[in-house]
């Protein structure tokens, strides 16, 4: 699997522990990929609708992270559908569960699952 040249994009934040593990896993296998840093390049707002359509807004909103926990209770309660989740993701990109990966075959995944990634590569 070493030196694999694939055209895919991994979206995330470099200091996110899950993104770090995913990138290290790819690097250890010599898998080239594009990294889109939400902090430097911004959230790809044009991609959010496609992500929501493919994955569902529920999978994209990270309710376990610090960004969610810092939201006031009223704001959390107002995240009830794709439109409200989209508004939240646009205003707080760190709320997006990471990494989001756009694979060469057009598939989308969120999070890091080593076994799944090994099958995809």
C-alpha positions in Angstrom: 0.0 0.0 0.0 3.0 2.3 0.2 3.2 5.3 -2.2 -0.4 5.2 -3.2 -1.5 8.2 -5.3 -5.1 8.9 -4.9 -7.1 12.0 -5.4 -9.1 12.7 -2.3 -9.6 15.4 0.2 -9.5 15.1 3.9 -11.3 18.1 5.6 -10.6 19.0 9.2 -8.6 20.9 11.8 -4.9 20.0 12.3 -5.0 20.0 16.1 -8.0 17.7 16.3 -6.9 14.3 17.7 -9.0 12.3 15.3 -7.6 14.2 12.3 -4.1 13.8 13.7 -4.6 10.0 13.9 -6.1 9.8 10.4 -3.3 11.9 8.8 -0.6 9.8 10.6 -2.3 6.6 9.5 -2.2 7.9 5.8 1.4 9.1 6.1 2.5 5.7 7.5 1.1 4.1 4.4 2.5 6.6 2.0 -1.0 7.7 0.9 -1.0 11.1 -0.7 -4.1 13.3 -0.2 -5.2 16.9 -0.1 -5.7 18.3 3.4 -8.3 21.1 3.7 -7.7 23.0 7.0 -11.0 24.5 8.3 -8.9 27.0 10.3 -6.8 28.3 7.4 -8.9 27.7 4.3 -12.3 28.0 6.0 -15.2 25.7 5.9 -16.1 24.7 2.3 -19.6 26.2 2.5 -20.3 25.1 -1.1 -19.7 21.5 -0.1 -22.0 21.5 3.0 -25.2 20.9 1.2 -23.7 17.8 -0.6 -22.3 16.6 2.8 -25.7 17.0 4.5 -27.5 15.2 1.5 -25.0 12.3 1.6 -24.4 11.9 5.4 -27.3 13.7 7.1 -26.8 16.7 9.3 -27.0 14.6 12.4 -23.7 12.8 11.5 -22.0 16.1 10.7 -22.7 18.0 14.0 -20.2 16.9 16.6 -22.2 16.8 19.8 -19.2 15.3 21.7 -16.8 18.2 21.1 -15.9 21.2 23.1 -17.6 23.6 20.6 -21.0 21.9 21.2 -20.5 21.8 24.9 -19.7 25.6 25.0 -23.0 26.4 23.2 -25.8 27.6 25.5 -28.7 25.2 26.0 -31.1 27.4 24.0 -28.8 27.3 21.0 -28.4 23.5 21.2 -32.2 23.1 21.4 -32.7 25.0 18.2 -30.6 22.6 16.1 -33.5 20.5 14.8 -33.1 20.1 11.1 -30.7 20.6 8.2 -31.3 24.3 7.9 -30.5 25.0 11.6 -27.5 22.7 11.5 -26.2 24.4 8.3 -26.5 27.8 10.0 -24.6 26.5 13.0 -21.8 24.9 10.9 -21.4 28.1 8.9 -21.1 30.2 12.1 -18.9 27.6 14.0 -16.9 25.4 11.6 -15.4 23.6 14.6 -18.8 22.0 15.2 -18.3 19.8 12.2 -17.3 16.2 13.1 -13.9 15.4 11.7 -12.4 14.4 9.5 -14.8 14.6 6.5 -13.3 12.7 3.6 -14.3 13.0 -0.1 -13.0 9.7 -1.5 -11.9 9.2 -5.2 -15.1 7.2 -5.9 -17.3 10.1 -4.7 -18.2 8.5 -1.4 -18.2 10.6 1.7 -17.2 9.5 5.3 -17.0 11.3 8.6 -14.7 10.3 11.4 -11.8 7.9 11.2 -12.4 4.1 11.0 -9.1 2.4 10.2 -10.7 -0.8 8.9 -13.0 1.1 6.6 -10.2 3.3 5.3 -8.0 0.2 4.7 -10.8 -1.3 2.6 -11.2 1.9 0.6 -7.5 2.1 -0.2 
